[in-house]
């Protein structure tokens, strides 16, 4: 027997959750005290690449992880890898070159 479209069960935690499911998860995260509790500082090295329009304060980045590579590009914006692919790729290579 063929099921009607309305009868097909929908995966609550699938790749395409219903808008109400996303809202519920956001509400739960916002009201979960452990979500806002201080976290342990990561030991994983962090590289940061900023375009002209990005606003990031280094001391906040350094609070959560050891910043070992910081680059502020003279051009590019929020979509730096798409806007300046050569600059971005070169910076990523430099970050990993330092990790060897």
C-alpha positions in Angstrom: 0.0 0.0 0.0 1.4 3.4 -1.0 1.7 6.0 1.7 0.4 9.5 1.1 3.0 12.3 1.3 1.5 13.6 4.5 1.8 10.2 6.2 5.6 9.7 5.5 7.4 10.2 8.8 9.9 13.1 8.8 13.3 12.6 10.4 13.5 15.0 13.3 17.2 15.2 13.3 17.8 14.8 9.5 19.7 17.1 7.2 16.7 19.2 6.6 15.0 19.7 9.9 11.7 21.5 10.0 11.9 25.2 11.0 10.2 24.5 14.3 12.9 21.9 15.1 15.7 24.5 14.5 13.9 27.0 16.6 13.5 24.5 19.4 17.2 23.7 19.3 18.2 27.4 19.4 15.9 28.0 22.3 17.3 25.0 24.2 20.9 26.1 23.6 20.1 29.7 24.6 18.5 28.5 27.9 21.0 25.8 28.8 23.3 27.0 31.6 26.1 24.7 30.5 26.2 26.3 27.0 27.3 29.6 28.5 29.6 28.2 31.2 33.3 28.9 30.8 35.1 26.3 28.7 38.6 24.9 29.0 41.1 26.7 26.8 41.9 24.6 23.7 45.5 23.4 23.1 44.9 23.3 19.3 46.8 26.0 17.4 44.5 28.6 15.8 45.1 30.5 12.6 43.0 33.6 11.9 42.6 35.3 8.5 40.7 38.6 8.4 39.4 40.5 5.4 38.9 44.3 5.4 35.3 44.1 6.6 35.9 41.5 9.4 35.9 42.7 12.9 37.6 40.4 15.4 39.4 41.3 18.6 42.6 39.3 19.0 42.4 39.1 22.8 39.0 37.3 22.5 40.4 34.8 20.1 43.5 34.2 22.3 41.2 33.7 25.3 39.9 30.4 23.8 42.9 29.0 21.9 46.5 29.7 21.2 46.6 32.0 18.2 49.8 31.1 16.3 48.9 32.7 13.0 47.1 36.0 12.5 46.7 37.7 9.1 44.8 40.9 8.2 44.4 41.2 4.5 44.4 44.5 2.6 41.4 43.4 0.6 38.6 40.9 0.7 35.6 40.7 3.0 33.4 38.2 4.7 33.8 35.7 1.9 37.6 35.9 1.8 38.2 32.4 0.3 35.8 33.3 -2.6 36.9 36.9 -3.0 40.7 36.5 -2.7 41.4 32.7 -3.3 45.1 33.2 -4.0 45.7 35.2 -0.9 43.7 32.9 1.3 45.2 29.7 0.0 48.7 31.1 0.5 47.9 32.1 4.1 46.5 28.6 4.8 49.6 27.1 3.4 51.8 29.3 5.5 49.8 28.3 8.6 50.3 24.6 8.0 53.9 25.1 6.9 54.6 26.5 10.4 53.0 23.4 11.9 55.5 20.9 10.5 
